Structures are given as structure tokens and as C-alpha cells.
């Protein structure tokens, strides 16, 4: 049976909102919950002690908490926080930066989607460094994944990002601060006002990207709910859903029903349309541009 994982919150939500969110998550059928700040070290609504408190509550509810690290390590303070996460002594760690892998010193970890693992030799390298599960890069398609899974190291679990706006890139500059004509060092934490990021449109008024502090996301929402059976047949162990500002419980419920065979793929796609913040896309999975939406009839033919 596929496991459901809830990825780390990518946005900057107020402390009370975050605690209430995870109270609701504890009542859902997700199996794994990734916690912590992965985007910007300036976001301090929650400290490590708060994340550990949330992890304890989720563990008591039968979930498997994982502490995620920053994607960009930029300062000595970031390194100090990283070491505290690694030394938490209770919960597994998702490494999103090679510096985090080095700091783990061979201890078991989850290799996050930003470590750029695109082939079997690289996957073997990270397994040798202590990885127990890896998250497929978002740009990789099913054909590339199938090839890697043929020869992946024994005992290594595979996780696929299956729902949410895709994190595409990170920068030392803050796009949200720039949008508000603020310097990064005095950003006034303005991204806390955009619960689902700040949508950018093209000159033709088409949704293009979402800016989220130093992170750039897809405007469209990756949705692979109709591929769960195919993923399980390939050997995928976990599918990841990325939190959004609203309707998370409904989205989790639909994915849970599909993995248990209680809802068909077409019905699930139609149901999710109501709860998504933008239009769906599945291009990367099908070897096409990421923002493309390949229809069901084409997914199993020659593309």
C-alpha cells in the first residue's frame, strides 16, 4: 500500500495558523508529515522547539514526523540550526542540501527532492551516505524513474511529489521583498501576507509563476492522483502532497480513497478540481514541459 506524506509548508504562515493546521492534519489518514522551514531562514514564527512540539503531537496521533532542512544554507546561524535539527534525537531528518548530508555524518536520512538525484550511480552514492528514502526530483518523468527503480539499492524507499505547486528554484535574493520595493534584510516578513504565494501573470494575463520569498513555484498545480496505481506497480513507496492554504483535508481524503481503490482516477481528478488553487499540470511526469496537462487518453500511449 502506498503511504501518503504531507510535505513541509512552503509558505510563511502565522504561528497560530500553523498549529491549527497540524491539529487538523493529525486527524487525517496521512502516514508521514515533514516539518520545518525549508525556504527562508528569516521566517521565525516557529522555532525548532515549536516544530518538535508539533512532531510530538503528530507522533502521538500515529504519524511519522520528519524534520526538513533548509534548501539554501547561507550563514553560520543556518548551520547552527541545521546541527540542532540533526541532533534532535527523536525524529528522522530530510536533507535538502548537500551540506546537511555532510553534517549528518553517515546517520540515516531522507534525501529531499532538491538534491538532484537523476541516475542510479548518484542514488547509490546517497544510499552509501545514509539515505533510507529518496524523493524524486520534480523534473524527472516516469520513464526516468522506472529506469532508476530497476537497479536502485536494496531497501531504499522511493517518494514522488504527487500534488501541489512545484518548487522550481531558489535564489539568494528575495522576490517578495523586491516586489514590495524592500531590501531582503528588511523585508518586513511581507510574504506572511500571501498564504499561497504571490501569483505572477504574463502580459497575456496567463498564470505563469508564484513567488514565495526566495523561492519560485509553478502557478499550476502538479496533480498525479490518477497515477497512483501505476506508481505502486513501479515500486514507489510514498507519494507527497504539498500543503496549501485551504482544503488540505479534502485533498488528503481523495488521495486516500484512490490508494484504497474506493475512488477511480477520473472521478478523483474531477473532485480535486474544486479544491485546487489553479489549473492542474502533469507535464514533467509525462516527459513534457512541466506546465502541460496530458490527458488520460494519452498517458499510456506513445507521447
KETOR-239576 format. One line per field, with one value per residue (C-alpha): residue number from 1; x, y, z; residue in one letter. Coordinates in nm, 4 decimals, decimal comma. Example, Ala and Ser with C-alpha at 12.3 -4.5 7.8 and 13.67 -1.06 7.14 Angstrom:
// residues 2
pos = 1; 2
x = 1,2300; 1,3670
y = -0,4500; -0,1060
z = 0,7800; 0,7140
code = A; S
// end
This chain:
// residues 303
pos = 1; 2; 3; 4; 5; 6; 7; 8; 9; 10; 11; 12; 13; 14; 15; 16; 17; 18; 19; 20; 21; 22; 23; 24; 25; 26; 27; 28; 29; 30; 31; 32; 33; 34; 35; 36; 37; 38; 39; 40; 41; 42; 43; 44; 45; 46; 47; 48; 49; 50; 51; 52; 53; 54; 55; 56; 57; 58; 59; 60; 61; 62; 63; 64; 65; 66; 67; 68; 69; 70; 71; 72; 73; 74; 75; 76; 77; 78; 79; 80; 81; 82; 83; 84; 85; 86; 87; 88; 89; 90; 91; 92; 93; 94; 95; 96; 97; 98; 99; 100; 101; 102; 103; 104; 105; 106; 107; 108; 109; 110; 111; 112; 113; 114; 115; 116; 117; 118; 119; 120; 121; 122; 123; 124; 125; 126; 127; 128; 129; 130; 131; 132; 133; 134; 135; 136; 137; 138; 139; 140; 141; 142; 143; 144; 145; 146; 147; 148; 149; 150; 151; 152; 153; 154; 155; 156; 157; 158; 159; 160; 161; 162; 163; 164; 165; 166; 167; 168; 169; 170; 171; 172; 173; 174; 175; 176; 177; 178; 179; 180; 181; 182; 183; 184; 185; 186; 187; 188; 189; 190; 191; 192; 193; 194; 195; 196; 197; 198; 199; 200; 201; 202; 203; 204; 205; 206; 207; 208; 209; 210; 211; 212; 213; 214; 215; 216; 217; 218; 219; 220; 221; 222; 223; 224; 225; 226; 227; 228; 229; 230; 231; 232; 233; 234; 235; 236; 237; 238; 239; 240; 241; 242; 243; 244; 245; 246; 247; 248; 249; 250; 251; 252; 253; 254; 255; 256; 257; 258; 259; 260; 261; 262; 263; 264; 265; 266; 267; 268; 269; 270; 271; 272; 273; 274; 275; 276; 277; 278; 279; 280; 281; 282; 283; 284; 285; 286; 287; 288; 289; 290; 291; 292; 293; 294; 295; 296; 297; 298; 299; 300; 301; 302; 303
x = 0,0000; 0,1296; 0,1982; 0,0763; 0,3221; 0,2480; 0,5420; 0,6718; 0,4719; 0,6414; 0,4760; 0,5097; 0,2006; 0,1335; 0,2150; -0,1477; -0,2466; 0,0353; -0,0542; -0,4222; -0,3211; -0,1292; -0,4091; -0,6262; -0,3515; -0,3389; -0,6964; -0,6246; -0,5031; -0,1561; 0,1254; 0,4288; 0,4483; 0,7500; 0,8007; 1,0142; 1,1256; 1,2775; 1,2591; 1,3860; 1,5830; 1,4354; 1,0957; 1,0754; 0,7089; 0,8046; 1,1352; 1,2770; 1,1177; 0,7771; 0,8361; 0,9383; 0,6212; 0,4148; 0,6125; 0,5368; 0,1657; 0,1668; 0,3622; 0,1046; -0,1606; 0,0210; 0,2033; 0,5730; 0,7228; 1,0301; 1,2275; 1,3191; 1,6216; 1,6679; 1,7387; 1,9905; 2,2365; 2,3680; 2,5053; 2,6645; 2,3288; 2,1779; 2,4496; 2,3788; 2,0091; 2,0927; 2,3071; 2,0298; 1,7858; 2,0269; 2,0896; 1,7187; 1,7493; 1,3871; 1,2903; 1,4264; 1,5732; 1,5096; 1,8266; 1,7612; 2,1207; 2,4437; 2,5808; 2,3080; 2,4099; 2,7702; 2,6661; 2,4661; 2,7950; 2,6502; 2,3374; 2,0155; 1,8244; 1,5688; 1,7196; 1,4951; 1,3801; 1,6386; 1,9460; 1,9291; 1,9340; 1,8799; 2,0555; 2,1360; 2,5048; 2,4038; 2,1302; 2,3831; 2,6149; 2,3469; 2,2409; 2,6021; 2,5946; 2,2940; 1,9813; 1,6914; 1,4413; 1,4809; 1,2365; 1,2366; 1,3266; 1,0183; 1,1560; 1,2041; 0,9410; 0,8016; 1,0353; 1,3448; 1,2076; 1,1284; 1,4845; 1,6314; 1,3982; 1,5208; 1,8613; 1,8079; 1,9857; 1,8000; 1,5894; 1,5838; 1,2331; 1,1135; 0,8890; 0,7215; 0,5850; 0,2258; 0,0292; 0,0919; 0,2560; 0,6033; 0,9077; 1,1170; 1,4094; 1,5673; 1,7712; 1,9873; 1,7569; 1,4043; 1,1488; 0,8683; 1,0761; 1,1718; 0,8050; 0,7351; 1,0459; 1,2100; 1,5664; 1,5999; 1,7482; 1,4456; 1,1767; 0,9272; 0,8354; 0,5930; 0,5482; 0,3348; 0,0560; 0,0497; -0,0776; -0,0378; 0,2429; 0,2179; 0,0836; 0,2568; 0,0884; 0,2248; 0,1467; -0,1254; -0,2763; -0,1975; -0,0911; 0,2844; 0,4728; 0,4253; 0,6881; 0,7313; 1,0154; 1,3383; 1,1500; 0,9875; 0,6971; 0,4783; 0,1477; -0,0276; -0,0678; 0,1051; -0,1607; -0,0757; -0,3703; -0,4571; -0,1090; -0,1102; -0,1728; 0,0998; 0,3422; 0,2766; 0,3287; 0,6631; 0,7804; 0,7092; 0,6552; 0,5386; 0,3554; 0,3944; 0,1210; 0,2277; 0,0187; -0,1873; -0,3805; -0,7184; -0,8901; -0,5972; -0,8181; -1,0333; -0,7313; -0,5804; -0,9137; -0,9328; -0,5782; -0,6503; -0,9637; -0,7798; -0,4956; -0,7538; -0,9426; -1,2511; -1,2431; -1,1429; -0,8751; -1,1152; -1,3524; -1,0622; -0,9330; -1,2773; -1,3211; -0,9828; -1,0530; -1,2832; -1,0162; -0,7092; -0,5811; -0,5089; -0,5314; -0,3606; -0,0443; 0,1417; 0,3868; 0,7107; 0,5735; 0,4935; 0,8247; 0,6763; 0,7084; 0,6099; 0,3048; 0,1435; -0,1604; -0,1545; -0,4983; -0,5755; -0,6176; -0,2591; -0,0871; -0,0415; 0,0250; 0,3155; 0,3767
y = 0,0000; 0,3427; 0,5719; 0,9311; 1,2003; 1,5657; 1,7813; 2,0785; 2,4016; 2,6074; 2,9366; 3,1686; 3,1199; 3,2780; 3,0675; 3,0093; 2,9178; 2,6636; 2,4967; 2,4738; 2,3312; 2,0449; 1,9792; 1,9092; 1,7041; 1,4768; 1,3690; 1,2830; 0,9485; 1,0742; 0,8459; 1,0780; 1,4517; 1,6655; 1,9607; 2,2731; 2,5706; 2,4783; 2,8102; 3,1088; 3,1233; 3,4660; 3,3108; 3,2792; 3,2382; 2,8899; 2,7842; 2,4325; 2,3775; 2,4509; 2,2103; 1,9416; 2,0036; 1,9601; 1,6468; 1,5003; 1,5633; 1,4058; 1,1051; 1,0585; 1,0557; 0,7730; 0,9787; 0,9604; 1,3105; 1,4080; 1,7296; 1,9011; 2,1255; 2,4453; 2,4176; 2,7048; 2,7233; 3,0807; 3,1697; 3,0424; 3,0703; 2,8448; 2,5892; 2,6080; 2,5463; 2,2618; 2,0906; 2,1277; 1,9623; 1,6764; 1,6322; 1,6323; 1,2698; 1,1795; 1,2175; 1,1441; 1,4256; 1,5185; 1,6675; 1,9271; 2,0462; 1,8525; 2,0377; 1,8760; 1,5339; 1,6048; 1,7272; 1,4078; 1,2158; 0,8887; 0,8902; 0,7751; 1,0466; 1,1114; 1,2561; 1,5507; 1,6484; 1,9285; 1,7024; 1,6460; 1,2670; 1,1831; 0,8480; 0,5226; 0,5955; 0,9170; 0,7332; 0,4671; 0,7419; 0,8892; 0,5455; 0,4872; 0,8155; 0,7000; 0,7714; 0,5417; 0,7110; 0,9480; 1,1935; 1,2015; 1,5430; 1,7160; 1,7440; 1,3682; 1,1757; 0,8283; 0,6795; 0,8077; 0,6913; 0,3456; 0,3115; 0,4084; 0,1783; -0,1215; -0,1000; 0,1061; -0,0013; -0,2662; -0,1399; 0,2213; 0,3687; 0,5961; 0,9001; 1,1039; 1,4598; 1,3970; 1,7109; 2,0820; 2,3834; 2,2751; 2,4394; 2,5223; 2,7342; 2,9143; 3,2328; 3,4328; 3,7255; 3,7629; 3,8088; 3,9018; 4,1768; 4,3061; 4,3131; 4,5408; 4,7544; 4,6326; 4,5076; 4,1438; 4,2310; 4,4499; 4,2506; 4,3161; 3,9478; 4,0562; 3,7005; 3,6254; 3,8132; 3,5632; 3,2333; 3,0601; 3,2768; 3,5717; 3,4877; 3,6320; 3,6620; 3,7041; 4,0087; 3,7969; 3,7600; 3,3899; 3,2484; 3,1980; 3,1606; 3,2041; 3,3866; 3,2819; 3,4728; 3,3406; 3,0539; 3,0363; 2,7953; 2,6832; 2,8652; 2,5462; 2,2587; 1,9261; 1,6575; 1,2901; 1,1375; 0,9315; 0,7772; 0,6188; 0,2659; 0,2977; 0,4328; 0,1459; -0,1048; 0,0623; 0,0251; 0,3723; 0,3598; 0,7105; 0,9960; 1,3525; 1,6144; 1,9762; 2,1889; 2,4802; 2,7474; 2,5706; 2,2362; 2,0145; 1,7647; 1,7166; 1,6656; 1,4118; 1,2290; 1,1964; 1,0617; 0,8199; 0,6908; 0,6403; 0,4439; 0,2165; 0,1623; 0,3448; 0,6119; 0,5913; 0,8140; 1,0108; 1,0753; 1,1867; 1,4290; 1,5847; 1,6068; 1,7712; 2,0404; 2,2127; 2,2360; 2,3360; 2,6976; 2,6819; 2,4506; 2,1065; 2,0023; 1,6743; 1,7541; 1,6550; 1,3130; 1,2547; 1,3804; 1,7119; 2,0755; 2,0864; 2,3102; 2,0872; 1,8821; 1,5468; 1,3952; 1,0466; 0,9006; 0,9915; 0,8860; 0,5238; 0,5639; 0,6974; 1,0539
z = 0,0000; -0,0928; 0,2001; 0,1994; 0,3049; 0,3701; 0,2652; 0,4627; 0,4481; 0,1795; 0,2748; 0,5752; 0,7884; 1,1292; 1,4329; 1,5367; 1,1805; 1,1632; 1,4927; 1,3933; 1,0574; 1,2171; 1,4644; 1,1606; 0,9943; 1,2999; 1,2216; 0,8565; 0,7139; 0,6153; 0,7275; 0,7162; 0,7941; 0,7035; 0,9369; 0,9479; 0,7434; 0,4092; 0,2218; 0,4224; 0,7474; 0,8282; 0,8943; 1,2719; 1,3598; 1,4787; 1,6305; 1,6460; 1,9875; 1,8320; 1,5456; 1,7933; 1,9928; 1,6771; 1,5923; 1,9352; 1,8873; 1,5422; 1,6667; 1,9422; 1,6673; 1,4877; 1,2240; 1,1335; 1,1733; 0,9730; 1,0280; 0,6989; 0,6491; 0,4506; 0,0790; 0,0921; 0,3830; 0,3789; 0,7229; 1,0399; 1,2131; 0,9468; 1,0207; 1,3934; 1,3326; 1,0962; 1,3590; 1,6169; 1,3781; 1,3134; 1,6868; 1,7805; 1,8932; 1,8219; 1,4590; 1,1138; 0,9049; 0,5415; 0,3914; 0,1214; 0,0859; 0,0412; 0,3441; 0,5511; 0,4187; 0,5186; 0,8645; 0,9223; 0,9124; 0,7875; 1,0052; 0,8333; 0,6465; 0,3724; 0,0547; -0,0339; -0,3838; -0,4140; -0,4032; -0,7811; -0,7930; -1,1593; -1,2092; -1,0358; -0,9548; -0,7761; -0,5886; -0,4852; -0,3616; -0,1357; -0,0145; 0,0860; 0,2786; 0,4811; 0,2744; 0,3609; 0,1281; -0,1663; -0,3179; -0,6964; -0,8470; -0,9805; -1,3341; -1,3673; -1,5587; -1,5115; -1,7741; -1,5954; -1,2627; -1,3977; -1,5224; -1,1851; -0,9943; -1,1938; -1,0249; -0,7111; -0,3909; -0,1932; 0,0944; -0,0263; -0,0372; -0,3187; -0,2779; -0,5533; -0,5342; -0,6427; -0,5566; -0,5121; -0,6649; -0,7681; -0,6072; -0,9128; -0,7982; -0,5018; -0,5024; -0,2629; -0,3458; -0,2115; -0,4876; -0,2495; -0,0868; -0,4308; -0,5322; -0,2356; -0,3033; 0,0170; 0,0730; 0,1693; 0,5095; 0,5845; 0,4083; 0,6904; 0,6507; 0,3805; 0,2478; 0,5540; 0,3741; 0,0855; 0,2249; -0,1139; -0,2505; -0,4873; -0,8335; -1,1407; -1,4801; -1,8291; -2,0420; -2,1988; -1,8480; -1,8148; -1,4789; -1,5007; -1,1710; -0,7984; -0,5946; -0,2342; -0,0747; -0,2282; -0,3913; -0,7341; -0,7797; -1,0658; -1,0914; -1,1959; -0,9547; -1,0118; -0,9763; -1,0238; -0,8381; -1,1454; -1,1485; -0,8026; -0,9242; -1,1870; -0,9271; -0,6910; -0,9738; -1,0497; -0,6913; -0,5481; -0,1715; -0,0798; -0,2543; -0,1284; -0,1074; -0,0601; 0,1818; 0,0549; 0,2426; 0,2266; 0,1624; 0,2632; 0,4461; 0,1360; -0,0865; 0,1525; 0,1697; -0,2092; -0,2385; 0,0459; -0,1247; -0,4533; -0,2918; -0,1246; -0,4509; -0,3249; -0,5978; -0,9612; -1,1191; -1,3398; -1,0505; -0,8312; -1,0949; -1,1266; -0,7490; -0,6914; -0,9492; -0,6989; -0,4272; -0,6294; -0,6267; -1,0017; -1,3016; -1,2908; -1,4708; -1,5164; -1,7927; -1,6195; -1,5294; -1,8957; -2,0334; -2,1487; -2,0329; -1,6676; -1,7071; -1,9715; -1,8830; -2,0643; -2,0850; -1,9525; -2,3008; -2,3910; -2,0736; -2,1657; -2,5345; -2,7354; -2,6232
code = X; X; X; X; X; X; X; X; X; X; X; X; X; X; X; X; X; X; X; X; X; X; X; X; X; X; X; X; X; X; X; X; X; X; X; X; X; X; X; X; X; X; X; X; X; X; X; X; X; X; X; X; X; X; X; X; X; X; X; X; X; X; X; X; X; X; X; X; X; X; X; X; X; X; X; X; X; X; X; X; X; X; X; X; X; X; X; X; X; X; X; X; X; X; X; X; X; X; X; X; X; X; X; X; X; X; X; X; X; X; X; X; X; X; X; X; X; X; X; X; X; X; X; X; X; X; X; X; X; X; X; X; X; X; X; X; X; X; X; X; X; X; X; X; X; X; X; X; X; X; X; X; X; X; X; X; X; X; X; X; X; X; X; X; X; X; X; X; X; X; X; X; X; X; X; X; X; X; X; X; X; X; X; X; X; X; X; X; X; X; X; X; X; X; X; X; X; X; X; X; X; X; X; X; X; X; X; X; X; X; X; X; X; X; X; X; X; X; X; X; X; X; X; X; X; X; X; X; X; X; X; X; X; X; X; X; X; X; X; X; X; X; X; X; X; X; X; X; X; X; X; X; X; X; X; X; X; X; X; X; X; X; X; X; X; X; X; X; X; X; X; X; X; X; X; X; X; X; X; X; X; X; X; X; X; X; X; X; X; X; X; X; X; X; X; X; X; X; X; X; X; X; X
// end
